[in-house]
Structure formats: C-alpha cells, structure tokens
Amino acid sequence: MNQFPTEENFHGYLWWILREIGDFDAARNEFQKGIDINDTNPFLNYNIGILEKETWNNGTALIYLKKVLRESPDSEFGKLAEAEIELLKK
C-alpha cells in the first residue's frame, strides 16, 4: 500500500497553505504544476475548480468541475463536483 501522496498531490497540499494565506496566484500555479503531471487527477481538478469559484472565475471553475465529473463520476470528488456545478448554475 502506498502511504504517501502522489507527486502531483503534493502541489495540491501546497495549494491549501497558499490559499489560506490569501496568495491565490501562487496557489493556482501550484495546482497547474500538479495538473501538468496528471491532468485527470480528481483531487486537483476539483480543488482548482473551487479556487476558481472563490476568485469569481465561474466559467473556469465549471471547466475543472465538469472534468472531474467526466473523469471520475462515482468518486467522492465526482459527487462533490456535481454539487458545486449545481450551485454555480443558480
């Protein structure tokens, strides 16, 4: 069993720290590094979608959230993405 997150997920964890201190551009850059490694990672795509939503980039948020739903519809992140997409439609 792999006990360590994948390399691309490390960028996602760094995102959380950067987001919490309000450095959204740096957070977005870290996510892009992770996406460059694995562009179908549901953890990364969901969370960058949320970051885009939080910074009022709803169109971009929908792109990432729909990608999660398309790539991993039955996963935890797929279900979360589906709920966020419904909220953005309102």
Secondary structure, DSSP 8 states (H G I E B T S, - for coil): ---S--HHHHHHHHHHHHHHTT-HHHHHHHHHHHHHH-TT-HHHHHHHHHHHHHTT-HHHHHHHHHHHHHH-TTSHHHHHHHHHHHHHH-
